[in-house]
Amino acid sequence: MCTPKSSLRSATLLVTASLLLIACSGGSTPPSSPQQEAARPSKPADAVRKVNTVTISQFKYQPDTLTVHEGDIVEWKNDDIVPHTATAVDKKAFDSGRIVKGASWRFTANKKGTFDYQCALHPNMKAKLIVQ
């Protein structure tokens, strides 16, 4: 049987528990939506990287000089009729290997500098990547 003292004690416990939950939840700020959470990086390294596209067409890189920021992604897309490569002249910075017709290759520009590159299959095709 429920006495007035036990009812009062239950109500007090319920109010106390509710206040503790509110205090621990950070106040009255509504929780963010999943879209807001996805859009807000938890740290700078999680920021979305910009994708810059170089189109390979008519045996040319377009644009033939591309400036990007450190951490950006460069994508070479082969819209030509034959395979091509994007190979740094120093052969160390990057080398796509064969990019067949209709395919693409991505490179994350993690090192600042100016990189001349060419197609290893067609050495007359030349371009420059500048990473700031």
Secondary structure, 3 states (H helix, E strand, C coil): CCCHHHHHHHHHHHHHHHHHHHHHCCCCCCCCCHHHHHHCCCCHHHCCCCEEEEEEECCEEECCEEEECCCCEEEEEECCCCCECCEECCCCCCECCCECCCCEEEEECCCCEEEEEECCCCCCCEEEEEEC
